[in-house]
Amino acid sequence: MAVHAEGIVAIVIFYLLILCVGIWAAWKNKNSGVGEGQDRSETIMVGGRDIGLFVGGFTMTATWVGGGYINGTAEYVYLPGHGLAWAQAPFGYALSLVVGGLFFAKPMRSRGYVTMLDPFQQIYGKRMGGLLFIPALMGEIFWSAAILSALGATLSVIIDININMSVIISALIAIFYTLVGGLYSVAYTDVVQLFCIFIGLWISVPFALSNPAVSDIGVSAKQAIYQAPWLGQIKAEDGWRWADNFLLLMLGGIPWQVYFQRVLSASSATYAQILSFLAAFGCLVMAVPSVLIGAIGASTDWNQTSYGPIPPKEKQQSDMILPIVLQHLCPSYISFFGLGAVSAAVMSSADSSILSASSMFARNIYKMAFRQSASDREIVWVMRITIFVFGAAATAMALLTGTVYGLWYLSSDLVYVIIFPQLLCVLFVKGTNTYGSVAGYIFGLLLRLGGGEPYLYLPPFIYYPGYYYEDKINPLTNAVEHTFVQQRFPFKTVSMLASLVANVMTSYLTKYLFESGTWHHRYDFLDAVVSKHSGEIMDKTMLVGSNHQHDNIILSELAPVKPILGGGASLAGTFTNVASLDDEDEDLSPDDTFNQEE
């Protein structure tokens, strides 16, 4: 195997640059936020809440512009039968940032939360927050593993180095500067990395376009030359599936800690919204070179290149079309710039996901659920340990698991189906409680898993309308490798809506049963209704269930409560979760709220 020395040198220089920037950012901001009464652990998670527009815009854009984003966009544009019409990530994630900025950034930032799980634990309790942590953690870890795996394959294509070594080195560098500087290091390295992505890919595009083996991409967009036109089309029977996937990207891209970590680091709620809008524009701009590279791949006569006569799609290497174009259609010194772009994209996502996962664990699981009395220094060390542990877990999965992308697809679906409706309820639906949250969690999980997952060879046990069987055929041997069920029905969105409805209906039903006295307060084993409204409910319960009037009353039932809104309540209050966004508590931090409830 021929190792390209120039490529090795380029990668070493690039990695040293990223490492130096990460260490410099940690040193420059080592005391930011701490002197103003903010804990060191909180500074690691959300900085000093002083991220400006320039750095904030770049780091928010890097939320989704990673290795999977630029590689996946090029892959779908290249794939026959898909094309640009099915490359939904650029528009889906851009709209996700717009919707997040319009509706979610302001309430989350104005309340001063530290992680995405804070409002869940505030309203639904610590145990429910722990349950919701599971799909959130799966999404972050599997995403990191998937992009590290893609990086290893990319490096092996362009400079012929060992995949395992490249993945381990990349992960170690990202873990190290994240350990040292937390969000500040992640944010400042994002600026350098996005510049490298943009410059590296745009330098490569003109050379690839001018290669003699590449036809006019304007012609191949609408006419079949070497394969189907790269613009693609959406068949009528696939319309619902297209819409389902698009809604998953647009709405399912919101409830991620990696996004809210940026939102909560902004200096104000208005800044958080502006950063979201800037990042939406950045996502679209960063996708343009990937779209062009995918179109170039679809317009190439591979028989005229060093790649060989068999196109990538027939070698089952469509997912590697971006590094293949860089390697075989560009001069070697140009492909190394592109390689730096891919490496930058991967590291800009991996470090963010690892920091997000460790932040949620240290604050919402370790501190809130197990060690409320933990010191700030203890939380910092827990964060450092979990950054290393989660980074090592993602690296191990990238090296050992062949279905990393399948795991990430499933986990991102679970984020959409389970966490998004819970986030809607906890912020905007008045009166939901832990019972509804549990019901929504179970309904969403069962309906999503019931649809199966072809990527993981997970068979469905619910056959939604319009399903059909599809054979996976090896293009080299023409043998049928596997037969799986494809669901045309938009079951992911239906599962999300079912989870939302189950949450609301179960919450209101249990609220009515306990408040009316139909169910005795002793059966409120989750302390989700009676303990929160004991001041007015206890009398009803005692009157209706008079045979239990001598029962002991637990202390939590005597906690002070907020008065119920009277007839003068505004219409907006009907659709807003007052327990989460009450104006009287505007100056309370989530920690204060937790302490009050305890």
Number of C-alpha atoms within 10 A of each C-alpha: 7 7 13 14 10 13 22 16 12 15 20 12 13 20 20 12 14 23 19 15 20 30 20 19 22 24 14 13 16 18 13 18 19 16 10 9 7 14 18 20 24 23 24 26 29 26 29 25 22 16 25 14 17 11 17 28 26 23 31 30 31 28 26 25 28 28 28 26 22 28 28 23 28 32 30 27 30 34 26 19 19 19 27 23 15 19 22 22 26 26 18 23 29 26 25 25 31 24 20 24 25 16 14 23 29 19 16 23 25 17 21 20 22 28 26 26 27 23 23 27 23 19 26 23 21 20 17 20 24 20 13 21 21 13 20 25 23 19 24 27 27 27 27 32 30 28 30 32 29 24 28 22 21 27 24 17 18 22 22 16 20 14 19 17 12 19 23 17 13 20 23 15 18 26 25 20 25 29 27 19 25 31 31 32 31 27 28 22 31 31 21 18 29 23 16 22 26 19 16 22 27 20 16 24 21 13 15 25 22 13 17 12 16 20 20 14 20 13 13 21 19 13 14 14 17 15 17 20 27 31 21 21 15 15 10 8 11 16 13 17 19 20 15 18 19 21 21 24 23 23 22 26 26 27 25 25 26 27 25 27 25 28 35 31 28 26 18 19 22 15 24 31 24 21 29 28 23 21 27 26 18 20 25 18 13 23 20 17 22 25 26 23 31 27 30 28 32 33 27 26 19 20 12 13 15 10 15 12 11 12 20 20 18 11 11 12 12 22 22 19 28 28 25 21 22 25 24 19 28 22 14 17 13 19 27 27 24 29 30 25 25 29 27 30 29 30 29 29 29 32 29 29 29 29 29 28 26 25 31 25 23 25 25 25 22 17 19 23 17 11 14 15 9 13 12 14 12 15 22 22 14 19 26 23 15 20 27 20 15 22 27 19 17 26 28 17 20 27 20 11 14 13 16 25 21 17 22 22 18 21 22 25 25 26 27 28 31 30 29 23 27 29 19 16 25 26 23 22 19 19 20 28 26 24 27 28 28 20 21 29 26 15 21 27 18 14 21 23 19 18 24 21 20 17 15 15 14 14 15 19 12 15 17 16 11 12 13 12 10 12 13 13 13 14 12 10 8 9 11 11 10 12 13 18 19 20 24 18 22 21 22 24 24 16 26 30 19 21 29 27 18 22 26 24 16 20 24 16 14 21 21 14 14 21 22 14 18 14 17 19 24 15 10 16 10 15 18 20 25 25 22 21 19 20 17 14 19 20 14 18 23 17 12 15 15 10 9 14 13 8 9 8 12 10 8 14 19 15 15 14 14 12 9 9 11 7 6 6 10 10 8 10 15 14 14 19 20 21 19 23 19 13 11 9 15 12 11 13 14 20 16 12 15 17 10 10 16 8
